Amino acid sequence: MTHDQNGVTLLELLISMAILGMIVVGLHQVMSTATSTYDDTRSKQELLAEARYAMGRMVMFAKETDAIQAPEDVGDGEVLIVSDRVLDTHNNTSHAYDEDGDGLLDADNDGDGLVNEGGADPSDWITFDVDKSIAANWRLREEMPDYSTAALADAMSKEVLCEHVTAFHCNRLARNLVEITLTLGHGKSEVSLTSRVKARLIN
């Protein structure tokens, strides 16, 4: 007499569990790799956005300046100082903030339509430098003139443009030409931007 056995043997169950285990481990590795790649890509995109914003600010002011104070002469440095000939965000008479400006550059201290001619209208400087007070997180800062007062040569508090700076160099290639290099790094991600800027008002 024979009996049909429709059940699963212990050996078949163990083999099935081993195969299932291999599939789960494989899926876990794929998901882990995908998550890690996504995190790295997102981190790099965030660094790139920060670097582009900071570089855009420096290029904008350097391109329109009529004087470069630092780096001095031809050489390399970690500070960029240029005179402002861009901003029109304040009323030059009342010194009140005006989103649309008053048609005169803020740096025109005496309101005569000429900028940085000396005397009552000295140059207003914009400074870009790196704060290294936190060793693990250098920060690129911007110091703007304070146009909300009638006082000359005063400045606002330094504002952080970007964090995670690993290198910042300004190389004066010629009297009117500056090369700016900015590198940001965080974890495994790193981005580096370089721009050569010709100050159009300096001969």
Sequence and secondary structure as in RCSB ss.txt:
>XXXX:A:sequence
MTHDQNGVTLLELLISMAILGMIVVGLHQVMSTATSTYDDTRSKQELLAEARYAMGRMVMFAKETDAIQAPEDVG
DGEVLIVSDRVLDTHNNTSHAYDEDGDGLLDADNDGDGLVNEGGADPSDWITFDVDKSIAANWRLREEMPDYSTA
ALADAMSKEVLCEHVTAFHCNRLARNLVEITLTLGHGKSEVSLTSRVKARLIN
>XXXX:A:secstr
      S  HHHHHHHHHHHHHHHHHHHHHHHHHHHHHHHHHHHHHHHHHHHHHHHHHHHHHHH S EEES SSE
EES EEEE  S   B TTT  B TT  SS TT TT SS  S BTTB   EEEEEEE SSTT EEEEEE B TTSS
 TT B   EEEEEEEEEEEEEEEETTEEEEEEEEEETTEEEEEEEEEE TT  
